[in-house]
Amino acid sequence: MDDRFHYPPDVFNLLVDTIPLLCKGKEDVLLFLRGAGVPNEDVAEMQVKVRADRKSISKFAIVRDVLEKLNKRGDAGLGPRREIIKRVVEFEHFSMCWENDVHKAKANVGDLARIVNHRDSFTRMNQQREAAQAEVAAKARAEREVAAEKSRKILDVRDRLNALFGMDAEPQKRGKQLEGVLNDLFRAYGILVREDFKRQAPAGSLIVEQIDGVVEFEGHIYLVEMKWISTPVGVSDLGSHMMRLFAREGVRGLFISNSDFTASAIAECVTHSNNKTMALCTLREIVMLLLDERDLIALLRSKVRAAILDKKPFHEILR
């Protein structure tokens, strides 16, 4: 059947067989169809024939002719087609039918109602399935977009971090930019960040403490220190950061440096490990992570686990 024919054959034939039973006269049939919104031009030919010689055509022929024209209208005839179905299915005044037609009319209306209900149920199931598929597709699309945005941010961090290695003539500027680069790396992985902040004395504007950053990772708050120095990090370099940890209940420490850590600095972290967890990390590890496109969260989790369980604050992870 042509796609423009919106009534399938069973529904079409049932309508042709039923509407004449619901209307006693041929004028009543035409009135029923016009009342459902059938355009006048689709009814006009049958109207002329009925007026000229009412015996020349049957009620069934009238309905078939008009419905065929209505079907050919495609989407433009959708409203009247639906209204005809609705009026037939909801028909209740069978006392207006010819007495001999009542039983067949009721049976036909019942048959049409069952067909419509079945197809409506099938349509609803299709719609629900399509809605579920659309929801899954939308979720997958959103996840792809999030992943693409995350990749973009990580690539940006990698490029900015690489650029820092060429700033030997500007050590102070490089140190400050390092904080921003690493904080953006944490953000890219969805780790809660509070950038560098300063604590001032209660009276006056004197800065008594400055912290490079704060991250919240797997339920714990970490004070982050980021250093770019030319020699390995020693106890004196760690001292101020350790003091910040001991001044705050329940916080942990993360120290990121471009250089290695001295044996004495590592031993100092081990000494205080029962009271404060400190994880030590080199930029070398970060650079390799970005090059290999590995997961920052997995790296941090491994380093913290080593610091707590194995008392290894510096557990270097390059692969």
Secondary structure as UniProt FT lines:
FT   TURN            3..4
FT   HELIX           9..22
FT   HELIX           26..35
FT   TURN            36..37
FT   HELIX           40..52
FT   HELIX           54..56
FT   HELIX           59..72
FT   HELIX           74..77
FT   HELIX           78..89
FT   HELIX           94..96
FT   HELIX           99..101
FT   HELIX           102..164
FT   TURN            165..166
FT   TURN            168..169
FT   HELIX           171..188
FT   TURN            189..190
FT   STRAND          192..200
FT   STRAND          207..217
FT   TURN            218..219
FT   STRAND          220..227
FT   HELIX           235..246
FT   TURN            249..250
FT   STRAND          252..257
FT   HELIX           263..271
FT   TURN            272..275
FT   STRAND          278..282
FT   HELIX           283..292
FT   HELIX           296..309
//
